[in-house]
């Protein structure tokens, strides 16, 4: 497998040739610029211009992309320093790097680097190997699909003092095993018991063989809980980090996300797309034990401006009300929730209900900025929506908006569809009779229904429509058998004259 230096030279430092190296003899003319030459070809003269290829690079560009090159080591460090002195962004995704020390040696010889992508490298070095890591001025680190354990993440963070953006997506994290808050061990133990060790990646024992005694079961369960307790580590917070991508990790409990808030207190953007979070409020048991209860969780995200919760397993408007407590939240994505599938309303009406409940959000689901007019319309629609609901079903936001907009009159329901049934006068041989008729019938259907009234076969019948408001214009023959009656603008009180064909 190639080293980083070999992949680098293969991509950027191949030998160069001149485009015109194999051309026939070229003759120089003194009256032409130096870049021009002339070729004699029979009786005509052909002009040629020297266009040399780019000279070999002395250093690579600021953005160095070497993903999927099977790189497993660095190579000669002096050459790397010489050729990569301008590099600011380095993409080494999908390579064969497995030793953190090799990664640090690469970074140490690229002093200007600010962005590093190590996604899908199997970096399996123990956390102890990171303790002596050099302090690096990285601002953006991507570790998607590396399955890095939390102790290694913590060791990395301690050596990245200016890191502003971190990507930990698709790492199969079921819990956040780091915390910057002091928690009592007893509460942690009880909480882990109440959730059957779901926070750590232990599998609960659900079936016990007949030969297994109760004492053995208790011993195993206790050791599992102790493992949960021992796995979590209290560490220092990292106030420099502003953006965290956590997409595709199978975390279900919001108190785990609150640990991220304590760990990164200056967080401004948090991406939790495709995380199967079931509630933004703690369960009853957890709420009594965990400090990150539903009513207080927003306190751990005082600067959060962007939150992506698309594809979460949230199914309650109470979760939206929790998001309204995030005072700095401006940009929110909440697509593909089970809640939306249960609502009997249009997408526009759903957006209005969301906007009205979220007074601080200015951008919803990636759309344009919410205008003042759209917000006012949404809030008024929200008041009307809950106006006729029982008081027990009205959210707290209803009273707030009622105080702003007052009690609103219900909107007039304007139905522009024609009446389905109208009362029409049928006249045949000077005999008139009023009957209700369906305006969605065709002329042919109407003739069939009139057969019993007139004793005339449908093919022996002619119908004439007489508008009661325009009798002076005379009747109009209804000659098109497939034309529906509403297309004649049929109204109650109009007349249809039946005549027999001769």
C-alpha positions as CSV (number, residue, x, y, z in Angstrom):
1,X,0.0,0.0,0.0
2,X,1.3,3.5,-0.8
3,X,2.4,6.1,1.7
4,X,0.9,9.5,1.8
5,X,4.0,10.9,0.1
6,X,3.8,8.3,-2.8
7,X,0.1,9.1,-3.4
8,X,0.9,12.8,-3.3
9,X,3.7,12.5,-5.9
10,X,1.6,10.2,-8.1
11,X,-1.1,12.8,-8.2
12,X,0.8,16.1,-8.3
13,X,4.4,15.6,-9.2
14,X,4.4,13.5,-12.4
15,X,7.1,14.4,-15.0
16,X,6.0,17.0,-17.5
17,X,6.5,17.1,-21.3
18,X,6.0,19.7,-23.9
19,X,3.0,19.4,-26.1
20,X,5.0,20.0,-29.3
21,X,8.0,17.8,-28.5
22,X,7.3,15.4,-31.3
23,X,6.4,17.9,-34.0
24,X,8.4,18.1,-37.3
25,X,11.1,20.7,-37.7
26,X,9.8,24.2,-36.9
27,X,11.3,27.2,-38.6
28,X,11.6,30.5,-36.7
29,X,10.8,33.8,-38.4
30,X,12.2,37.0,-37.1
31,X,9.1,39.0,-37.9
32,X,7.0,36.9,-35.5
33,X,6.8,36.9,-31.7
34,X,9.0,34.4,-29.8
35,X,6.0,32.2,-29.1
36,X,5.2,31.6,-32.8
37,X,6.9,29.3,-35.3
38,X,6.1,28.4,-38.9
39,X,6.0,24.9,-40.5
40,X,6.5,24.4,-44.2
41,X,3.9,22.1,-45.6
42,X,3.9,21.9,-49.4
43,X,3.1,25.3,-50.8
44,X,1.5,26.7,-47.7
45,X,2.8,28.0,-44.4
46,X,1.3,26.7,-41.1
47,X,1.7,28.6,-37.8
48,X,2.3,26.8,-34.5
49,X,2.4,28.1,-31.0
50,X,4.4,26.5,-28.2
51,X,2.0,25.6,-25.3
52,X,4.2,23.9,-22.6
53,X,2.5,21.9,-19.9
54,X,2.6,23.3,-16.4
55,X,6.0,23.0,-14.8
56,X,6.4,20.5,-11.9
57,X,4.9,21.9,-8.7
58,X,7.2,22.8,-5.9
59,X,4.3,22.5,-3.4
60,X,0.7,21.1,-3.5
61,X,-2.4,23.5,-3.4
62,X,-4.1,24.5,-0.2
63,X,-6.8,21.8,-0.6
64,X,-5.2,18.4,-0.7
65,X,-7.6,15.5,-1.6
66,X,-6.2,12.0,-1.3
67,X,-9.3,10.0,-0.4
68,X,-9.5,6.3,-1.2
69,X,-5.8,5.9,-2.1
70,X,-5.1,3.0,0.3
71,X,-2.7,5.1,2.3
72,X,-1.4,3.4,5.4
73,X,1.5,5.5,6.5
74,X,3.1,9.0,6.0
75,X,6.4,8.5,4.2
76,X,9.4,10.7,4.4
77,X,8.5,13.6,6.7
78,X,11.1,16.1,5.3
79,X,9.6,15.7,1.8
80,X,6.1,16.1,3.2
81,X,7.0,19.3,5.0
82,X,8.6,20.7,1.9
83,X,5.8,19.8,-0.5
84,X,2.8,20.4,1.8
85,X,3.8,23.7,3.4
86,X,0.7,25.5,1.8
87,X,-1.8,22.8,2.7
88,X,-4.8,24.1,4.9
89,X,-7.3,21.3,4.1
90,X,-6.5,17.6,4.0
91,X,-8.9,14.9,2.9
92,X,-7.7,11.4,3.8
93,X,-11.1,9.6,3.9
94,X,-11.4,5.9,3.1
95,X,-7.8,5.0,3.5
96,X,-6.0,2.4,5.6
97,X,-4.6,4.5,8.4
98,X,-4.8,2.7,11.7
99,X,-2.2,4.4,13.9
100,X,-2.9,7.7,15.5
101,X,0.8,8.4,15.9
102,X,1.2,8.3,12.1
103,X,-1.6,10.8,11.8
104,X,0.0,13.1,14.3
105,X,3.3,12.9,12.5
106,X,1.5,13.9,9.3
107,X,-0.1,16.9,10.9
108,X,3.1,18.0,12.7
109,X,4.7,18.4,9.2
110,X,1.8,20.4,7.8
111,X,1.9,23.4,10.2
112,X,-0.9,25.4,8.4
113,X,-3.5,22.7,8.3
114,X,-7.0,23.6,9.7
115,X,-9.3,20.9,8.2
116,X,-8.8,17.2,8.4
117,X,-11.1,14.4,7.1
118,X,-10.3,10.9,8.5
119,X,-13.7,9.3,7.8
120,X,-13.8,5.5,7.4
121,X,-10.2,5.0,8.6
122,X,-10.0,2.2,11.2
123,X,-8.0,4.2,13.8
124,X,-8.0,1.6,16.5
125,X,-5.1,2.9,18.7
126,X,-5.9,2.8,22.4
127,X,-6.6,6.1,24.2
128,X,-3.3,5.9,25.9
129,X,-1.6,6.4,22.6
130,X,-3.2,9.8,22.3
131,X,-2.1,11.2,25.7
132,X,1.2,12.4,24.3
133,X,-0.3,13.8,21.2
134,X,1.0,17.2,20.0
135,X,-1.3,20.3,20.4
136,X,-2.7,20.9,16.9
137,X,-4.4,24.0,15.5
138,X,-7.1,22.1,13.7
139,X,-10.4,24.0,13.4
140,X,-12.5,21.2,11.6
141,X,-12.1,17.5,12.2
142,X,-14.2,14.8,10.4
143,X,-14.3,11.3,12.1
144,X,-17.5,9.8,10.4
145,X,-17.6,6.1,10.3
146,X,-14.4,5.6,12.3
147,X,-16.2,3.9,15.3
148,X,-13.8,5.8,17.6
149,X,-14.6,5.1,21.3
150,X,-15.4,8.0,23.6
151,X,-12.1,7.8,25.5
152,X,-10.2,8.4,22.3
153,X,-12.6,11.3,21.4
154,X,-11.9,12.9,24.8
155,X,-8.1,12.5,24.4
156,X,-8.3,14.1,21.0
157,X,-10.3,17.0,22.2
158,X,-7.8,17.7,25.0
159,X,-5.2,18.3,22.3
160,X,-7.3,20.3,19.9
161,X,-7.7,23.6,21.8
162,X,-9.1,25.7,18.9
163,X,-11.4,23.0,17.3
164,X,-14.6,24.6,16.1
165,X,-16.4,21.9,14.1
166,X,-16.5,18.2,14.8
167,X,-18.1,15.4,12.8
168,X,-19.0,12.2,14.7
169,X,-21.7,10.8,12.4
170,X,-22.3,7.1,11.7
171,X,-20.2,5.9,14.6
172,X,-22.9,3.6,16.1
173,X,-23.0,5.6,19.4
174,X,-25.9,4.5,21.6
175,X,-24.8,6.8,24.4
176,X,-22.5,9.7,25.2
177,X,-20.0,8.4,27.6
178,X,-18.5,11.8,28.4
179,X,-19.9,14.5,30.6
180,X,-18.7,17.8,31.9
181,X,-21.1,18.0,34.8
182,X,-20.7,16.5,38.2
183,X,-23.4,13.8,38.8
184,X,-23.9,11.6,41.8
185,X,-23.0,8.0,41.3
186,X,-26.1,6.7,42.9
187,X,-28.4,8.6,40.5
188,X,-26.4,7.4,37.5
189,X,-26.7,3.8,38.7
190,X,-30.5,4.1,39.3
191,X,-30.9,5.8,35.9
192,X,-29.0,3.0,34.2
193,X,-31.2,0.5,36.0
194,X,-34.4,2.2,34.9
195,X,-33.3,2.1,31.3
196,X,-31.9,-1.5,31.2
197,X,-28.4,-0.3,30.3
198,X,-29.6,1.2,27.1
199,X,-27.2,4.1,27.6
200,X,-24.2,1.9,27.3
201,X,-24.1,-0.6,24.5
202,X,-24.8,-3.6,26.8
203,X,-27.5,-6.1,25.8
204,X,-30.0,-6.7,28.7
205,X,-30.4,-10.2,29.8
206,X,-34.1,-11.1,29.0
207,X,-34.0,-14.9,29.1
208,X,-32.4,-17.0,31.9
209,X,-31.9,-20.7,31.6
210,X,-33.5,-22.9,34.2
211,X,-30.1,-24.0,35.6
212,X,-29.1,-20.3,36.3
213,X,-29.7,-19.4,39.9
214,X,-31.1,-16.1,41.1
215,X,-27.8,-15.2,42.7
216,X,-26.0,-15.7,39.4
217,X,-28.5,-13.5,37.6
218,X,-28.1,-10.7,40.1
219,X,-24.3,-10.9,39.9
220,X,-24.4,-10.6,36.1
221,X,-26.9,-7.7,36.2
222,X,-24.8,-5.9,38.8
223,X,-21.7,-6.2,36.8
224,X,-23.5,-4.9,33.7
225,X,-24.6,-1.8,35.7
226,X,-21.1,-1.3,37.0
227,X,-19.8,-1.4,33.5
228,X,-22.3,1.4,32.6
229,X,-21.0,3.4,35.5
230,X,-17.4,2.8,34.8
231,X,-17.8,3.6,31.1
232,X,-18.8,7.2,31.6
233,X,-16.1,9.7,32.2
234,X,-16.2,13.2,33.6
235,X,-14.0,15.5,31.7
236,X,-13.4,19.2,30.9
237,X,-15.8,21.1,28.7
238,X,-14.7,22.4,25.3
239,X,-16.1,25.9,24.9
240,X,-14.4,26.6,21.5
241,X,-16.5,24.0,19.6
242,X,-19.4,25.6,17.7
243,X,-20.7,22.9,15.3
244,X,-21.3,19.2,15.9
245,X,-22.5,16.7,13.3
246,X,-24.0,13.6,15.0
247,X,-26.1,12.1,12.2
248,X,-27.1,8.5,12.0
249,X,-26.2,7.4,15.6
250,X,-28.8,5.2,17.2
251,X,-29.3,7.4,20.3
252,X,-32.9,7.4,21.6
253,X,-32.8,9.3,24.9
254,X,-32.6,13.1,25.0
255,X,-30.6,13.2,28.3
256,X,-27.7,11.7,26.3
257,X,-27.9,14.7,23.9
258,X,-27.9,17.0,26.9
259,X,-24.5,15.6,27.8
260,X,-23.3,17.0,24.5
261,X,-24.6,20.3,25.5
262,X,-22.7,20.2,28.8
263,X,-19.6,19.0,27.0
264,X,-19.8,21.8,24.3
265,X,-21.4,24.7,26.1
266,X,-20.9,27.2,23.2
267,X,-22.6,24.9,20.6
268,X,-24.3,26.9,17.9
269,X,-25.2,24.1,15.3
270,X,-26.2,20.6,16.2
271,X,-27.1,18.1,13.5
272,X,-29.0,15.0,14.8
273,X,-30.6,13.8,11.6
274,X,-31.6,10.1,11.5
275,X,-31.1,9.7,15.2
276,X,-34.1,7.7,16.5
277,X,-34.8,10.1,19.4
278,X,-38.2,9.2,21.0
279,X,-38.8,12.3,23.1
280,X,-37.3,15.6,23.9
281,X,-38.6,15.1,27.5
282,X,-37.2,12.6,30.0
283,X,-39.4,9.7,31.0
284,X,-41.0,10.0,34.5
285,X,-38.4,7.8,36.1
286,X,-35.5,9.5,34.4
287,X,-36.9,12.9,35.1
288,X,-36.8,12.3,38.8
289,X,-33.2,11.1,38.6
290,X,-31.4,12.9,35.8
291,X,-30.7,16.6,36.0
292,X,-31.4,16.9,32.2
293,X,-35.2,16.8,32.7
294,X,-37.5,17.9,29.9
295,X,-38.1,21.4,31.4
296,X,-34.4,22.1,31.9
297,X,-32.6,20.6,28.9
298,X,-32.7,23.8,27.0
299,X,-30.4,25.3,29.6
300,X,-27.5,23.2,28.3
301,X,-27.8,24.8,24.8
302,X,-27.8,28.6,25.6
303,X,-26.3,29.5,22.2
304,X,-27.8,26.9,19.9
305,X,-29.0,28.5,16.6
306,X,-29.3,25.5,14.3
307,X,-30.9,22.2,15.1
308,X,-31.6,19.3,12.7
309,X,-33.9,16.6,14.1
310,X,-35.1,15.2,10.8
311,X,-36.1,11.5,10.8
312,X,-36.4,11.4,14.6
313,X,-39.1,9.2,16.2
314,X,-41.0,12.1,17.8
315,X,-44.7,11.8,18.0
316,X,-46.0,14.6,20.2
317,X,-46.6,18.4,20.0
318,X,-45.1,18.6,23.4
319,X,-41.7,18.1,21.8
320,X,-42.3,21.1,19.6
321,X,-43.2,23.1,22.7
322,X,-39.9,22.0,24.3
323,X,-38.0,23.4,21.2
324,X,-39.8,26.8,21.8
325,X,-37.8,27.1,25.0
326,X,-34.5,27.4,23.1
327,X,-34.3,31.2,23.0
328,X,-31.4,31.4,20.4
329,X,-32.8,28.8,18.0
330,X,-33.3,30.3,14.6
331,X,-32.9,27.4,12.1
332,X,-34.8,24.2,12.6
333,X,-35.4,21.0,10.6
334,X,-38.0,18.6,11.7
335,X,-38.9,16.6,8.6
336,X,-40.2,13.0,8.5
337,X,-41.5,12.7,12.0
338,X,-44.2,10.1,12.8
339,X,-46.2,13.0,14.2
340,X,-46.8,14.5,10.8
341,X,-48.3,11.2,9.5
342,X,-51.0,11.4,12.1
343,X,-52.2,14.9,11.4
344,X,-55.3,15.5,9.3
345,X,-54.2,18.7,7.7
346,X,-52.4,19.9,4.6
347,X,-48.6,20.6,4.6
348,X,-49.3,24.3,4.5
349,X,-51.5,24.1,7.6
350,X,-48.9,22.0,9.4
351,X,-46.3,24.6,8.6
352,X,-48.5,27.3,10.0
353,X,-49.0,25.4,13.3
354,X,-45.3,24.9,13.6
355,X,-44.5,28.6,12.9
356,X,-47.0,29.7,15.5
357,X,-45.6,27.4,18.2
358,X,-42.0,28.4,17.5
359,X,-41.7,32.2,18.0
360,X,-37.9,32.3,17.8
361,X,-37.4,30.2,14.7
362,X,-36.9,32.2,11.5
363,X,-36.1,29.4,9.1
364,X,-38.0,26.1,9.0
365,X,-37.1,22.9,7.2
366,X,-34.6,24.6,4.9
367,X,-37.1,27.1,3.4
368,X,-36.7,30.8,3.0
369,X,-36.8,33.1,6.0
370,X,-40.2,33.4,7.6
371,X,-41.6,36.8,6.8
372,X,-43.6,39.0,9.2
373,X,-46.7,38.5,7.2
374,X,-46.3,34.7,7.1
375,X,-45.8,34.6,10.9
376,X,-48.9,36.8,11.5
377,X,-51.0,34.6,9.2
378,X,-49.7,31.5,10.9
379,X,-50.5,32.8,14.4
380,X,-54.0,33.8,13.5
381,X,-54.6,30.4,11.9
382,X,-53.3,28.8,15.1
383,X,-55.8,30.8,17.2
384,X,-58.7,29.8,14.9
385,X,-57.5,26.1,14.9
386,X,-57.7,25.8,18.7
387,X,-60.6,28.3,19.2
388,X,-63.3,25.6,19.1
389,X,-61.2,22.9,20.8
390,X,-61.8,21.9,24.4
391,X,-59.7,23.9,26.8
392,X,-57.9,20.8,27.9
393,X,-56.6,20.4,24.3
394,X,-55.3,23.9,24.0
395,X,-51.5,24.4,24.4
396,X,-50.1,27.2,26.5
397,X,-49.1,29.1,23.3
398,X,-52.8,29.6,22.5
399,X,-53.3,31.9,25.4
400,X,-50.2,33.9,24.5
401,X,-51.4,34.4,20.9
402,X,-54.9,35.1,22.0
403,X,-53.6,38.0,24.1
404,X,-51.8,39.3,20.9
405,X,-54.5,38.9,18.3
406,X,-57.6,38.8,20.4
407,X,-60.6,36.6,19.8
408,X,-61.0,36.1,16.0
409,X,-64.1,35.5,14.0
410,X,-64.1,32.1,12.2
411,X,-63.3,32.3,8.5
412,X,-66.2,32.1,6.1
413,X,-66.3,28.7,4.4
414,X,-66.7,29.7,0.7
415,X,-67.7,26.6,-1.3
416,X,-67.4,27.3,-5.0
417,X,-68.5,23.8,-6.0
418,X,-72.0,23.5,-7.6
419,X,-74.8,22.1,-5.6
420,X,-74.9,18.4,-6.1
421,X,-78.7,18.2,-6.3
422,X,-81.1,20.9,-7.6
423,X,-84.9,20.9,-8.0
424,X,-85.8,21.2,-11.6
425,X,-89.2,21.5,-13.4
426,X,-89.7,18.7,-16.0
427,X,-92.4,19.5,-18.7
428,X,-93.8,16.9,-21.1
429,X,-97.0,17.3,-23.2
430,X,-98.1,20.3,-21.2
431,X,-97.7,18.4,-17.9
432,X,-95.1,19.8,-15.5
433,X,-93.5,18.1,-12.5
434,X,-90.8,19.2,-10.1
435,X,-88.1,16.7,-9.2
436,X,-84.6,16.7,-7.6
437,X,-81.8,15.8,-10.1
438,X,-78.1,15.1,-9.6
439,X,-76.1,17.7,-11.6
440,X,-73.2,15.3,-12.1
441,X,-75.4,13.1,-14.3
442,X,-74.8,13.3,-18.1
443,X,-77.5,14.1,-20.5
444,X,-77.6,10.4,-21.5
445,X,-78.0,9.4,-17.9
446,X,-80.9,11.8,-17.4
447,X,-82.8,10.4,-20.5
448,X,-82.6,6.9,-19.0
449,X,-84.1,8.2,-15.7
450,X,-86.8,10.1,-17.5
451,X,-87.9,6.9,-19.4
452,X,-90.3,5.9,-16.7
453,X,-91.8,9.4,-16.5
454,X,-92.5,9.8,-20.2
455,X,-92.7,6.2,-21.5
456,X,-90.2,7.3,-24.2
457,X,-87.1,5.4,-25.1
458,X,-83.9,7.4,-24.5
459,X,-83.1,7.4,-28.2
460,X,-86.6,8.7,-29.0
461,X,-86.3,11.7,-26.6
462,X,-85.1,15.3,-27.0
463,X,-84.3,17.5,-24.1
464,X,-84.3,21.3,-24.0
465,X,-82.9,23.4,-21.1
466,X,-84.7,26.7,-20.2
467,X,-82.9,29.0,-17.8
468,X,-85.5,30.7,-15.5
469,X,-83.5,34.0,-15.7
470,X,-83.2,34.1,-19.5
471,X,-86.6,32.8,-20.7
472,X,-86.7,35.5,-23.4
473,X,-83.8,33.7,-25.2
474,X,-85.8,30.5,-25.5
475,X,-84.8,26.9,-24.7
476,X,-81.4,25.4,-25.5
477,X,-81.3,21.8,-26.9
478,X,-79.2,19.4,-24.8
479,X,-77.8,17.6,-27.8
480,X,-74.5,16.3,-26.3
481,X,-75.1,12.9,-24.6
482,X,-71.9,12.9,-22.5
483,X,-72.2,16.5,-21.2
484,X,-72.8,16.8,-17.5
485,X,-75.8,18.8,-16.3
486,X,-73.7,21.2,-14.1
487,X,-72.0,22.5,-17.3
488,X,-75.4,24.1,-18.2
489,X,-75.2,26.0,-14.9
490,X,-78.4,24.2,-13.8
491,X,-80.1,25.9,-10.8
492,X,-83.1,25.2,-8.7
493,X,-86.2,26.5,-10.5
494,X,-84.9,26.0,-14.0
495,X,-86.9,23.9,-16.5
496,X,-86.2,21.0,-18.8
497,X,-88.6,20.4,-21.6
498,X,-89.0,16.8,-22.9
499,X,-90.0,16.3,-26.5
500,X,-90.5,13.1,-28.6
501,X,-88.6,12.7,-31.8
502,X,-90.7,12.5,-35.0
